[in-house]
């Protein structure tokens, strides 16, 4: 323990100190690309029936799909050793029991589900236990979380690869593995490996470490830094948006959530993080390690699906682990919850690098999501198609952009130029990342949001623009009348656009509210992408009854504990109200004795700046606090007042400096409005979310 000289005088020890500044911070959900959300308790029905137009749309869509190709079902069912017991199935899978996992059900979609998404839902429902990937060498538990947990035999025990989203899910999956693996279930877990920096690949780590305290932990390059960096500055917005993308307030039902694209869904519980003992690929793009007698070759793939990521080849058994660079579907170049756009060209090139480096030797391919693939010919075909899907999205988007197509047009145009081979391949379909929003992401990455049309350079704010649109279109009554006619014809996309203007301008217009909710719902029923479906259906729900309980939980203690002082100061800067802060400039040194770091913080022109310096500079005040104690404050295990009293923290200089900082900070609204919510008493179709009767939708 490092004690700090007591520079504190009595009047600084009051509520308006950094104790409140830090202890009142609200951190948003772990931005995992697949964020942690909870199932709500809304009514069993949760929505209206599909319209005739939606039934016709989905029927026609089904005709474009190659239901004769059942290879992914064959691969999923191969090697099943033990089906889930009740406790393991209850983690996620059993709540989707309205879906028959038989391949014969794959082309029998309810009217309210896009037939391609339904087929993916059936496939993911078929993951139901412990599977043998390589006899005696590799096993997977699939179906207990968004990701799969893999066990690789080494000389004296097991290496566990990617450890699910939550401690609870990992603990039960480990128990299920140990009880059902054909041999060596009593041997220890000797190593734990994280393939990348998304929470469903490290969140269960504490369960493994508690069971096997001597486990050695390996992570991809810069994994800890990237985990923290991605989850701080825009965390509140990401968390709120994730509630839409993952349908956090929707029921698991044919009118609600049917699948999470990568797997059935997300487990509930605590997201944990055990720091790696060793991070890979800092010196070599391909690093070879021998872990408990097993040679493993790790290839850096950072900057593709995640900011920190790697893939692995195991030469002794000719097996390739592709992490999350591949799965049975198209992934996100841009994730709807919000994140930095990913490099689709690098993604394509990394898959190609795997193919060229190890493709000819690979007999088995397994990954974080979906079933393995066996046989060199099929693996090569699979990798080429995955490679070309990301390459196609990148290259054709830029070809079209260079011909003058703009972002709004690319969402449709990309499908017009799609080769038949990609369209007909199930494992390149847009369940997680649609080609529509991925193409627009590529455009944005290279050219930004502006299409160069001067009319789009400086539009009015949304509300003011909506008021003028309603006025120009002859008023809300005329718009609603026209929208009703177009809704009857199934022209939902423009109906949504027009009625959104009415709702923005007239949030108390019940007729518009009801019709827009119905429109969003039908668009959700038609969506192939799980995130699109959930976004539309959540929008419909919030239009009808407002924001329901079930938004994502806050970030985990293990991740918050890894925040650097710089992360924290940068987060403070995002919380500053610049209008208030412009009148209260100050300078502050933050001295961290236990880590021997010093930061100079300056509020000027309504902006909070920080920089790491060699020694304290001339400032209004200097705060002395240990890094370990900052972590305790963030985790609400102590507060600054207690640290001052115990002389473990101190302040020298102007006592009002911390008060100026506190007074400038705002608290984020964790349930900020996305669609215009109804005022109390203005709800529409609320009975859809109150009934407890089982609703059976029509089949076609």
C-alpha positions as CSV (number, residue, x, y, z in Angstrom):
1,X,0.0,0.0,0.0
2,X,1.3,3.4,-1.0
3,X,0.3,6.1,1.5
4,X,0.0,9.7,0.2
5,X,0.8,12.9,2.2
6,X,-2.3,14.4,3.5
7,X,-2.7,17.7,1.5
8,X,-6.4,17.7,2.3
9,X,-8.1,20.4,4.3
10,X,-11.5,19.8,5.9
11,X,-13.7,21.7,3.5
12,X,-12.6,19.6,0.5
13,X,-14.0,16.5,2.1
14,X,-17.6,17.0,1.1
15,X,-19.9,15.4,-1.4
16,X,-18.9,17.6,-4.3
17,X,-15.5,16.0,-4.8
18,X,-14.0,13.6,-7.2
19,X,-15.5,10.8,-5.1
20,X,-18.8,11.7,-6.7
21,X,-17.1,12.4,-10.0
22,X,-15.7,8.9,-10.3
23,X,-18.2,6.9,-8.2
24,X,-21.2,8.2,-10.1
25,X,-19.8,7.2,-13.5
26,X,-22.1,5.0,-15.4
27,X,-20.4,2.6,-17.9
28,X,-22.4,1.1,-20.7
29,X,-22.5,-2.5,-21.9
30,X,-19.5,-4.4,-23.1
31,X,-19.4,-3.5,-26.8
32,X,-18.7,-7.1,-27.9
33,X,-20.1,-7.0,-31.5
34,X,-22.7,-9.2,-29.9
35,X,-23.6,-7.4,-26.7
36,X,-25.1,-8.8,-23.5
37,X,-28.9,-8.4,-23.3
38,X,-31.7,-9.8,-21.3
39,X,-35.0,-11.5,-22.3
40,X,-38.0,-9.4,-21.2
41,X,-41.3,-10.7,-19.9
42,X,-43.5,-9.1,-22.5
43,X,-46.6,-10.9,-23.7
44,X,-46.5,-14.2,-25.5
45,X,-47.8,-12.9,-28.7
46,X,-45.7,-9.7,-28.9
47,X,-46.8,-8.8,-32.4
48,X,-49.5,-8.9,-35.1
49,X,-49.7,-11.5,-37.9
50,X,-47.9,-11.2,-41.1
51,X,-49.9,-9.4,-43.8
52,X,-50.7,-10.8,-47.2
53,X,-48.0,-8.7,-48.7
54,X,-45.4,-10.1,-46.3
55,X,-46.5,-13.7,-46.8
56,X,-46.2,-13.1,-50.6
57,X,-42.8,-11.5,-50.2
58,X,-41.4,-14.3,-48.0
59,X,-42.9,-16.9,-50.4
60,X,-41.1,-15.4,-53.3
61,X,-37.9,-15.0,-51.3
62,X,-38.0,-18.7,-50.5
63,X,-37.9,-19.6,-54.2
64,X,-34.4,-18.0,-54.5
65,X,-33.0,-20.3,-51.8
66,X,-31.1,-23.5,-52.2
67,X,-32.8,-25.7,-49.6
68,X,-31.4,-28.9,-51.2
69,X,-27.9,-28.0,-49.9
70,X,-28.0,-29.5,-46.3
71,X,-24.2,-29.8,-45.8
72,X,-24.2,-27.4,-42.9
73,X,-26.8,-29.6,-41.1
74,X,-24.7,-32.7,-41.8
75,X,-21.6,-31.0,-40.4
76,X,-23.5,-29.8,-37.3
77,X,-24.9,-33.2,-36.5
78,X,-21.6,-35.0,-37.0
79,X,-19.7,-36.1,-33.9
80,X,-22.5,-35.6,-31.3
81,X,-21.5,-37.4,-28.1
82,X,-24.0,-36.1,-25.6
83,X,-27.1,-34.0,-25.9
84,X,-27.7,-31.3,-23.2
85,X,-29.1,-32.2,-19.9
86,X,-31.9,-30.0,-18.5
87,X,-29.5,-27.5,-16.7
88,X,-27.2,-27.0,-19.7
89,X,-30.1,-26.7,-22.2
90,X,-31.8,-24.2,-20.0
91,X,-28.9,-21.7,-20.5
92,X,-30.3,-20.7,-23.9
93,X,-31.5,-23.4,-26.1
94,X,-34.6,-24.6,-24.3
95,X,-36.1,-21.1,-24.5
96,X,-36.2,-21.6,-28.3
97,X,-38.0,-24.9,-28.2
98,X,-40.8,-23.5,-30.4
99,X,-38.2,-24.2,-33.2
100,X,-38.0,-27.8,-34.4
101,X,-34.3,-28.4,-35.1
102,X,-34.9,-31.1,-37.7
103,X,-33.5,-30.3,-41.2
104,X,-37.0,-31.1,-42.6
105,X,-38.2,-27.9,-40.8
106,X,-35.6,-25.7,-42.5
107,X,-38.0,-24.7,-45.3
108,X,-41.1,-24.5,-43.2
109,X,-40.9,-20.9,-42.0
110,X,-43.7,-19.2,-40.2
111,X,-45.3,-16.3,-42.1
112,X,-43.7,-13.9,-39.7
113,X,-40.1,-14.9,-40.4
114,X,-38.0,-14.5,-43.5
115,X,-37.4,-18.1,-44.8
116,X,-33.6,-17.7,-45.0
117,X,-33.4,-16.4,-41.4
118,X,-35.7,-19.3,-40.3
119,X,-33.4,-21.8,-41.9
120,X,-30.5,-20.3,-40.0
121,X,-32.6,-20.4,-36.8
122,X,-33.3,-24.1,-37.4
123,X,-29.6,-24.8,-38.1
124,X,-28.4,-23.0,-34.9
125,X,-31.1,-24.7,-32.9
126,X,-29.6,-28.0,-34.0
127,X,-26.5,-27.2,-32.0
128,X,-27.4,-29.2,-28.8
129,X,-24.5,-30.7,-26.9
130,X,-20.9,-32.0,-26.8
131,X,-19.4,-32.7,-30.2
132,X,-16.2,-34.6,-31.2
133,X,-14.3,-32.5,-33.8
134,X,-11.1,-34.6,-34.0
135,X,-11.3,-38.0,-32.3
136,X,-9.5,-37.9,-28.9
137,X,-8.1,-34.4,-29.7
138,X,-10.7,-31.7,-30.1
139,X,-14.2,-31.3,-28.6
140,X,-16.7,-28.5,-28.7
141,X,-19.8,-27.6,-26.6
142,X,-22.1,-25.8,-29.0
143,X,-25.4,-24.2,-28.1
144,X,-24.8,-22.7,-24.6
145,X,-23.9,-19.2,-25.7
146,X,-23.4,-17.0,-28.7
147,X,-20.0,-18.6,-29.2
148,X,-18.8,-22.2,-28.8
149,X,-16.3,-23.4,-26.3
150,X,-13.5,-25.7,-27.6
151,X,-11.3,-28.2,-25.7
152,X,-8.0,-29.3,-27.3
153,X,-6.1,-32.3,-25.8
154,X,-2.5,-31.5,-24.8
155,X,0.1,-33.6,-23.1
156,X,-1.1,-33.3,-19.5
157,X,-4.6,-31.9,-19.9
158,X,-6.8,-29.6,-22.0
159,X,-6.4,-26.3,-23.7
160,X,-9.7,-24.4,-23.8
161,X,-10.2,-22.0,-26.7
162,X,-12.7,-19.1,-26.3
163,X,-14.7,-19.3,-23.1
164,X,-18.2,-17.9,-23.9
165,X,-19.8,-14.7,-22.7
166,X,-20.6,-15.3,-19.0
167,X,-19.0,-17.0,-16.0
168,X,-22.2,-19.0,-15.4
169,X,-22.4,-20.4,-19.0
170,X,-18.7,-21.3,-19.0
171,X,-19.0,-23.1,-15.6
172,X,-21.9,-25.2,-16.7
173,X,-20.4,-25.9,-20.2
174,X,-17.1,-27.0,-18.5
175,X,-19.0,-29.3,-16.1
176,X,-21.0,-30.8,-19.0
177,X,-17.8,-31.4,-21.0
178,X,-16.0,-33.0,-18.1
179,X,-19.0,-35.3,-17.4
180,X,-19.4,-36.4,-21.0
181,X,-16.1,-36.4,-22.8
182,X,-15.2,-40.0,-23.6
183,X,-11.8,-39.9,-21.8
184,X,-9.6,-37.6,-19.8
185,X,-12.5,-35.6,-18.3
186,X,-10.7,-35.6,-15.0
187,X,-7.6,-33.9,-16.4
188,X,-7.0,-30.2,-15.8
189,X,-7.4,-27.2,-18.0
190,X,-3.8,-26.2,-18.5
191,X,-4.2,-23.2,-20.8
192,X,-6.9,-20.8,-21.9
193,X,-6.8,-18.9,-25.2
194,X,-8.8,-15.9,-26.3
195,X,-9.0,-15.5,-30.1
196,X,-10.1,-11.9,-30.0
197,X,-11.4,-8.9,-28.1
198,X,-15.2,-9.5,-28.1
199,X,-16.9,-10.4,-24.8
200,X,-18.4,-13.7,-25.9
201,X,-14.8,-15.1,-26.3
202,X,-13.4,-14.1,-22.9
203,X,-16.4,-13.4,-20.6
204,X,-16.5,-16.8,-19.0
205,X,-12.8,-16.8,-18.1
206,X,-13.2,-16.5,-14.4
207,X,-15.1,-19.8,-14.2
208,X,-12.2,-21.6,-15.8
209,X,-9.6,-19.9,-13.6
210,X,-11.6,-20.7,-10.4
211,X,-11.8,-24.3,-11.4
212,X,-8.1,-24.5,-12.4
213,X,-6.2,-21.7,-10.6
214,X,-2.9,-22.6,-12.4
215,X,-4.3,-22.2,-15.9
216,X,-2.0,-20.1,-18.2
217,X,-3.9,-17.5,-20.2
218,X,-3.1,-16.4,-23.8
219,X,-4.7,-13.6,-25.8
220,X,-4.5,-12.0,-29.2
221,X,-2.2,-9.0,-29.8
222,X,-3.1,-6.0,-27.6
223,X,-6.3,-7.6,-26.5
224,X,-6.7,-5.9,-23.1
225,X,-6.1,-2.4,-24.6
226,X,-8.6,-3.0,-27.4
227,X,-11.2,-4.4,-25.0
228,X,-11.1,-1.3,-22.8
229,X,-10.7,1.2,-25.7
230,X,-13.8,-0.1,-27.5
231,X,-16.1,0.0,-24.4
232,X,-15.6,3.5,-23.0
233,X,-16.1,6.6,-25.1
234,X,-19.3,5.7,-27.0
235,X,-20.4,3.0,-24.6
236,X,-23.7,4.5,-23.5
237,X,-24.9,5.0,-27.1
238,X,-23.7,1.5,-28.1
239,X,-25.5,-0.1,-25.2
240,X,-28.8,1.6,-26.0
241,X,-28.4,0.7,-29.7
242,X,-27.5,-2.9,-28.8
243,X,-30.9,-3.2,-27.1
244,X,-32.4,-2.7,-30.6
245,X,-29.9,-4.9,-32.6
246,X,-30.2,-7.8,-30.2
247,X,-33.9,-7.4,-29.3
248,X,-33.2,-7.0,-25.6
249,X,-36.9,-6.4,-24.8
250,X,-38.4,-8.9,-27.3
251,X,-39.6,-12.4,-26.5
252,X,-38.2,-15.5,-28.1
253,X,-41.1,-16.3,-30.4
254,X,-42.0,-16.4,-34.1
255,X,-43.2,-12.7,-33.7
256,X,-40.0,-11.8,-31.8
257,X,-36.4,-13.2,-31.6
258,X,-35.9,-16.4,-33.5
259,X,-32.1,-16.4,-33.8
260,X,-29.0,-14.3,-33.1
261,X,-27.3,-15.2,-36.5
262,X,-24.1,-16.5,-35.0
263,X,-25.9,-18.8,-32.7
264,X,-29.2,-18.9,-30.8
265,X,-28.6,-16.1,-28.3
266,X,-26.6,-14.8,-25.4
267,X,-26.3,-16.2,-22.0
268,X,-27.2,-14.3,-18.8
269,X,-24.8,-13.7,-16.0
270,X,-21.5,-12.0,-15.2
271,X,-19.0,-11.0,-17.9
272,X,-15.5,-11.7,-16.5
273,X,-12.0,-11.2,-17.7
274,X,-8.8,-12.9,-16.6
275,X,-5.7,-11.0,-17.8
276,X,-3.6,-12.9,-20.3
277,X,-0.2,-14.1,-19.0
278,X,1.0,-13.7,-22.6
279,X,-0.3,-11.7,-25.6
280,X,0.6,-13.1,-29.0
281,X,2.0,-11.8,-32.3
282,X,3.9,-8.7,-30.9
283,X,7.1,-9.7,-32.8
284,X,5.9,-11.9,-35.6
285,X,2.8,-12.0,-37.7
286,X,2.9,-15.8,-37.4
287,X,4.1,-16.9,-34.0
288,X,4.7,-20.6,-33.1
289,X,4.3,-21.7,-29.5
290,X,4.4,-25.1,-27.9
291,X,1.7,-25.2,-25.2
292,X,1.8,-28.2,-22.9
293,X,3.5,-30.2,-25.7
294,X,1.2,-29.1,-28.5
295,X,2.6,-27.0,-31.3
296,X,0.3,-24.1,-32.3
297,X,0.9,-21.5,-35.0
298,X,-0.9,-18.2,-34.4
299,X,-1.5,-15.7,-37.2
300,X,-2.3,-12.1,-36.4
301,X,-5.6,-11.0,-37.9
302,X,-6.1,-7.8,-36.0
303,X,-8.2,-5.2,-37.7
304,X,-10.5,-7.6,-39.4
305,X,-13.6,-8.8,-37.4
306,X,-12.0,-7.3,-34.3
307,X,-9.4,-4.8,-33.4
308,X,-7.4,-7.6,-31.7
309,X,-7.8,-11.1,-33.3
310,X,-5.8,-14.1,-34.4
311,X,-6.3,-17.5,-36.0
312,X,-4.5,-20.8,-35.3
313,X,-3.1,-23.8,-37.1
314,X,-2.3,-27.0,-35.3
315,X,0.2,-29.0,-37.5
316,X,0.1,-32.3,-35.7
317,X,-3.6,-32.8,-36.6
318,X,-3.8,-30.6,-39.7
319,X,-6.5,-28.5,-38.1
320,X,-7.2,-24.8,-38.6
321,X,-9.0,-22.5,-36.1
322,X,-10.5,-19.5,-37.9
323,X,-11.7,-17.6,-34.9
324,X,-14.5,-15.3,-36.1
325,X,-13.1,-14.6,-39.5
326,X,-15.5,-17.2,-40.8
327,X,-18.9,-18.7,-39.8
328,X,-22.0,-19.9,-41.5
329,X,-23.1,-16.5,-42.8
330,X,-21.9,-13.0,-43.7
331,X,-20.4,-11.0,-40.8
332,X,-20.6,-7.3,-40.0
333,X,-18.3,-4.9,-41.8
334,X,-20.4,-2.4,-39.8
335,X,-22.3,-3.5,-36.8
336,X,-25.7,-1.9,-36.2
337,X,-25.1,-1.1,-32.6
338,X,-22.3,1.1,-33.6
339,X,-18.5,0.5,-33.9
340,X,-15.7,1.5,-36.1
341,X,-16.1,0.3,-39.7
342,X,-14.0,-2.8,-40.3
343,X,-11.6,-3.3,-43.2
344,X,-13.3,-5.7,-45.5
345,X,-10.4,-5.9,-47.9
346,X,-8.0,-6.8,-45.1
347,X,-10.6,-9.4,-43.9
348,X,-10.7,-11.0,-47.4
349,X,-6.9,-10.9,-47.6
350,X,-6.5,-12.6,-44.2
351,X,-8.8,-15.4,-45.2
352,X,-6.8,-15.8,-48.4
353,X,-3.6,-15.8,-46.4
354,X,-4.9,-18.7,-44.3
355,X,-5.9,-20.5,-47.4
356,X,-2.5,-20.1,-49.1
357,X,-0.5,-20.7,-45.9
358,X,-2.3,-23.7,-44.5
359,X,-5.2,-24.6,-46.9
360,X,-3.5,-27.5,-48.6
361,X,-2.6,-29.1,-45.3
362,X,-6.0,-28.5,-43.5
363,X,-8.2,-31.5,-43.0
364,X,-10.4,-29.9,-40.3
365,X,-11.6,-26.4,-39.8
366,X,-13.3,-25.2,-36.6
367,X,-14.2,-21.8,-35.3
368,X,-15.9,-19.7,-32.6
369,X,-19.3,-20.0,-34.2
370,X,-21.1,-22.7,-36.3
371,X,-20.1,-26.3,-36.8
372,X,-16.7,-27.5,-38.1
373,X,-16.0,-28.4,-41.7
374,X,-14.2,-31.6,-42.6
375,X,-12.2,-32.6,-45.7
376,X,-9.7,-30.5,-47.6
377,X,-11.8,-30.0,-50.7
378,X,-14.8,-28.7,-48.9
379,X,-12.6,-26.5,-46.6
380,X,-10.9,-25.0,-49.5
381,X,-14.2,-24.3,-51.2
382,X,-15.6,-22.8,-48.0
383,X,-12.6,-20.5,-47.4
384,X,-12.6,-19.3,-51.0
385,X,-16.3,-18.4,-50.9
386,X,-15.9,-16.6,-47.5
387,X,-12.8,-14.8,-48.9
388,X,-14.7,-13.8,-52.0
389,X,-17.8,-12.6,-50.2
390,X,-15.8,-10.0,-48.2
391,X,-13.7,-9.2,-51.3
392,X,-16.8,-8.8,-53.4
393,X,-18.4,-6.4,-50.9
394,X,-15.3,-4.2,-50.8
395,X,-14.4,-4.3,-54.5
396,X,-17.9,-4.0,-56.0
397,X,-18.9,-1.2,-53.6
398,X,-15.9,0.8,-54.7
399,X,-16.5,0.0,-58.4
400,X,-20.0,1.3,-58.1
401,X,-18.9,4.3,-56.1
402,X,-16.4,5.1,-58.8
403,X,-19.2,5.0,-61.2
404,X,-21.2,7.6,-59.2
405,X,-23.4,5.4,-57.0
406,X,-23.9,6.9,-53.6
407,X,-24.4,5.4,-50.1
408,X,-28.2,5.4,-50.1
409,X,-28.4,3.6,-53.5
410,X,-25.7,1.0,-52.7
411,X,-27.9,-0.9,-50.2
412,X,-30.0,-2.2,-53.1
413,X,-27.4,-2.0,-55.9
414,X,-25.0,-4.4,-54.2
415,X,-27.5,-7.3,-54.6
416,X,-28.0,-6.5,-58.3
417,X,-24.3,-7.2,-59.0
418,X,-24.0,-10.2,-56.7
419,X,-22.7,-13.4,-58.4
420,X,-25.1,-16.3,-58.4
421,X,-22.5,-18.5,-56.6
422,X,-22.4,-16.1,-53.6
423,X,-26.2,-15.7,-53.5
424,X,-26.7,-19.5,-53.6
425,X,-24.1,-20.3,-50.9
426,X,-25.8,-20.5,-47.5
427,X,-22.7,-19.6,-45.5
428,X,-22.4,-16.2,-47.2
429,X,-25.9,-15.1,-46.5
430,X,-26.5,-11.8,-44.6
431,X,-27.7,-13.1,-41.2
432,X,-25.4,-11.0,-39.0
433,X,-24.0,-8.5,-41.5
434,X,-26.3,-7.8,-44.5
435,X,-24.7,-6.9,-47.8
436,X,-26.9,-3.8,-47.8
437,X,-25.5,-2.2,-44.7
438,X,-22.0,-3.6,-45.3
439,X,-21.7,-2.0,-48.7
440,X,-22.8,1.3,-47.2
441,X,-20.1,0.8,-44.6
442,X,-17.4,0.3,-47.2
443,X,-18.5,3.6,-48.9
444,X,-18.4,5.4,-45.6
445,X,-15.0,4.0,-44.8
446,X,-13.5,5.5,-48.0
447,X,-15.8,8.4,-48.8
448,X,-17.7,9.3,-45.6
449,X,-21.4,9.9,-45.1
450,X,-21.7,12.8,-47.7
451,X,-22.7,11.9,-51.2
452,X,-21.6,15.3,-52.7
453,X,-25.1,16.3,-53.6
454,X,-25.3,19.9,-52.3
455,X,-28.9,19.3,-51.1
456,X,-27.5,16.8,-48.6
457,X,-24.6,18.9,-47.4
458,X,-26.5,20.8,-44.7
459,X,-30.0,19.5,-44.1
460,X,-32.2,20.8,-41.3
461,X,-32.2,18.9,-38.0
462,X,-34.6,16.0,-38.0
463,X,-37.5,17.6,-36.2
464,X,-37.4,20.8,-38.2
465,X,-37.0,18.9,-41.4
466,X,-40.0,16.6,-40.5
467,X,-42.2,19.6,-39.8
468,X,-41.5,21.1,-43.3
469,X,-42.0,17.7,-45.0
470,X,-45.4,17.3,-43.4
471,X,-46.3,20.8,-44.4
472,X,-45.1,20.3,-48.0
473,X,-46.9,16.9,-48.3
474,X,-50.2,18.5,-47.5
475,X,-50.4,17.7,-43.8
476,X,-50.4,14.6,-41.6
477,X,-54.0,13.5,-42.5
478,X,-53.1,13.4,-46.2
479,X,-49.8,11.6,-45.5
480,X,-51.5,8.9,-43.3
481,X,-54.2,8.4,-45.9
482,X,-51.6,7.8,-48.6
483,X,-49.6,5.7,-46.3
484,X,-52.6,3.4,-45.5
485,X,-53.0,2.8,-49.2
486,X,-49.3,2.0,-49.7
487,X,-49.3,-0.2,-46.6
488,X,-52.1,-2.2,-48.2
489,X,-50.0,-2.7,-51.3
490,X,-47.0,-3.8,-49.2
491,X,-44.8,-0.7,-50.0
492,X,-43.5,-0.7,-46.5
493,X,-40.1,1.0,-47.0
494,X,-41.5,4.3,-48.2
495,X,-44.4,4.1,-45.8
496,X,-41.8,4.0,-43.0
497,X,-40.0,7.0,-44.4
498,X,-43.1,9.1,-44.7
499,X,-44.7,8.2,-41.4
500,X,-41.5,8.7,-39.6
501,X,-41.7,12.4,-40.7
502,X,-45.2,12.6,-39.3
503,X,-44.2,11.0,-36.0
504,X,-41.2,13.4,-35.6
505,X,-43.4,16.4,-36.3
506,X,-46.5,15.1,-34.4
507,X,-45.6,12.5,-31.7
508,X,-49.2,12.5,-30.4
509,X,-50.7,11.4,-33.8
510,X,-52.1,8.0,-32.8
511,X,-53.1,6.9,-36.3
512,X,-49.6,7.6,-37.6
513,X,-48.0,5.9,-34.6
514,X,-50.1,2.8,-35.0
515,X,-49.5,2.5,-38.7
516,X,-45.8,3.1,-38.5
517,X,-45.5,0.4,-35.8
518,X,-47.3,-2.0,-38.1
519,X,-45.0,-1.0,-40.9
520,X,-41.8,-1.6,-38.9
521,X,-43.2,-5.0,-37.8
522,X,-43.8,-6.2,-41.4
523,X,-40.4,-5.0,-42.4
524,X,-39.0,-7.1,-39.5
525,X,-40.9,-10.1,-40.6
526,X,-39.4,-9.8,-44.1
527,X,-35.8,-9.3,-42.9
528,X,-33.1,-11.9,-43.6
529,X,-30.7,-10.3,-41.1
530,X,-31.3,-11.0,-37.5
531,X,-30.2,-7.6,-36.4
532,X,-32.5,-5.9,-39.0
533,X,-35.5,-8.0,-37.7
534,X,-34.8,-7.2,-34.1
535,X,-34.3,-3.5,-34.9
536,X,-37.6,-3.2,-36.7
537,X,-39.5,-5.2,-34.1
538,X,-38.0,-3.2,-31.2
539,X,-38.9,0.0,-33.0
540,X,-42.5,-1.2,-33.4
541,X,-42.6,-2.1,-29.7
542,X,-41.3,1.3,-28.5
543,X,-43.6,3.2,-30.8
544,X,-46.6,1.3,-29.3
545,X,-45.7,1.1,-25.6
546,X,-42.4,2.9,-25.0
547,X,-39.2,1.4,-23.8
548,X,-39.6,-1.9,-22.0
549,X,-37.4,-3.3,-19.3
550,X,-34.5,-5.5,-20.4
551,X,-31.8,-3.2,-21.7
552,X,-28.2,-4.5,-21.5
553,X,-26.4,-4.7,-18.2
554,X,-23.4,-2.5,-17.3
555,X,-19.9,-3.4,-18.0
556,X,-18.2,-6.0,-15.8
557,X,-15.9,-5.4,-12.9
558,X,-13.1,-7.3,-14.6
559,X,-13.1,-5.1,-17.6
560,X,-13.6,-1.8,-15.7
561,X,-10.6,-2.8,-13.6
562,X,-8.4,-2.6,-16.6
563,X,-9.2,1.0,-17.5
564,X,-6.1,3.1,-17.6
565,X,-6.1,6.6,-16.1
566,X,-6.0,8.0,-19.6
567,X,-9.1,6.0,-20.5
568,X,-10.9,7.5,-17.5
569,X,-9.8,11.1,-18.3
570,X,-10.8,10.6,-21.9
571,X,-14.2,9.4,-20.7
572,X,-14.5,12.5,-18.4
573,X,-13.9,14.6,-21.5
574,X,-16.8,13.0,-23.3
575,X,-19.1,13.8,-20.3
576,X,-18.2,17.5,-20.2
577,X,-21.0,20.0,-21.0
578,X,-19.0,22.5,-23.0
579,X,-21.5,25.3,-22.5
580,X,-21.1,25.2,-18.7
581,X,-17.4,24.4,-18.8
582,X,-16.4,27.3,-21.0
583,X,-16.7,29.6,-17.9
584,X,-14.7,27.4,-15.5
585,X,-11.2,26.8,-16.8
586,X,-8.7,25.0,-14.6
587,X,-5.5,23.0,-14.6
588,X,-4.9,19.8,-12.6
589,X,-2.0,17.4,-12.1
590,X,-3.0,13.8,-11.4
591,X,-0.1,12.0,-9.8
592,X,-0.3,8.2,-9.6
593,X,2.4,7.0,-7.2
594,X,2.0,3.3,-7.5
595,X,2.3,3.3,-11.3
596,X,4.8,6.3,-11.3
597,X,2.6,8.2,-13.8
598,X,1.6,11.8,-14.0
599,X,-1.1,13.4,-16.1
600,X,-1.7,17.1,-16.8
601,X,-5.4,17.9,-17.2
602,X,-6.6,21.2,-18.5
603,X,-10.1,22.5,-19.0
604,X,-10.1,25.2,-21.7
605,X,-12.6,26.5,-24.1
606,X,-15.1,24.1,-22.8
607,X,-12.9,21.1,-23.6
608,X,-11.1,18.8,-21.2
609,X,-7.6,17.8,-22.3
610,X,-5.1,15.4,-20.8
611,X,-1.5,14.4,-21.5
612,X,0.9,12.1,-19.8
613,X,4.0,14.1,-18.6
614,X,7.3,13.3,-16.9
615,X,6.6,15.4,-13.8
616,X,3.9,17.6,-12.4
617,X,3.5,20.9,-14.1
618,X,2.4,24.3,-12.7
619,X,-1.3,23.8,-12.1
620,X,-4.2,25.0,-10.0
621,X,-4.2,21.8,-8.0
622,X,-2.5,18.4,-7.8
623,X,-4.4,15.2,-7.0
624,X,-2.4,12.3,-5.6
625,X,-4.1,8.9,-5.9
626,X,-3.0,5.4,-6.6
627,X,-4.0,3.6,-9.7
628,X,-5.3,0.6,-7.6
629,X,-7.5,3.0,-5.6
630,X,-8.9,4.5,-8.8
631,X,-10.0,1.0,-9.8
632,X,-11.6,0.5,-6.4
633,X,-13.5,3.8,-6.8
634,X,-14.7,2.8,-10.3
635,X,-15.9,-0.5,-8.9
636,X,-17.6,1.4,-6.0
637,X,-15.4,-0.5,-3.4
638,X,-14.3,2.8,-1.9
639,X,-14.6,6.6,-2.4
640,X,-12.3,9.5,-2.4
641,X,-13.5,10.8,0.9
642,X,-12.4,7.6,2.6
643,X,-9.1,7.6,0.8
644,X,-8.5,11.2,1.9
645,X,-9.3,10.3,5.5
646,X,-6.9,7.3,5.4
647,X,-4.2,9.5,3.8
648,X,-4.2,7.2,0.8
649,X,-5.1,10.1,-1.5
650,X,-4.5,13.8,-1.2
651,X,-5.1,17.2,-2.9
652,X,-2.8,20.2,-2.9
653,X,-3.7,23.6,-4.2
654,X,-7.1,25.1,-5.2
655,X,-9.8,23.1,-3.5
656,X,-12.4,24.2,-6.0
657,X,-10.7,22.6,-8.9
658,X,-12.4,19.2,-8.4
659,X,-15.8,21.0,-7.9
660,X,-15.3,22.7,-11.3
661,X,-14.8,19.4,-12.9
662,X,-17.8,17.8,-11.2
663,X,-20.1,20.7,-12.1
664,X,-19.2,20.4,-15.8
665,X,-20.1,16.7,-16.1
666,X,-23.4,15.3,-17.3
667,X,-25.1,11.9,-16.8
668,X,-26.0,10.1,-19.9
669,X,-29.6,9.0,-20.5
670,X,-29.3,5.2,-20.7
671,X,-32.7,4.9,-22.4
672,X,-32.6,7.9,-24.7
673,X,-35.3,8.0,-27.4
674,X,-34.7,6.4,-30.7
675,X,-38.2,6.4,-32.1
676,X,-40.8,8.9,-30.8
677,X,-42.2,7.1,-27.7
678,X,-45.8,7.6,-26.7
679,X,-46.7,9.8,-23.8
680,X,-48.5,8.2,-20.9
681,X,-52.0,7.4,-22.1
682,X,-51.0,7.5,-25.8
683,X,-49.9,3.9,-26.1
684,X,-51.3,1.9,-29.0
685,X,-51.9,-1.9,-29.3
686,X,-50.5,-2.4,-25.8
687,X,-52.4,-5.7,-25.5
688,X,-49.8,-7.3,-27.8
689,X,-47.3,-7.1,-25.0
690,X,-49.6,-8.1,-22.2
691,X,-51.3,-11.3,-23.3
692,X,-50.0,-14.6,-21.9
693,X,-51.8,-16.8,-24.3
694,X,-49.8,-18.8,-26.7
695,X,-50.2,-17.4,-30.2
696,X,-49.9,-19.7,-33.2
697,X,-49.1,-17.9,-36.4
698,X,-50.1,-19.0,-39.8
699,X,-47.9,-21.3,-41.8
700,X,-47.5,-21.2,-45.6
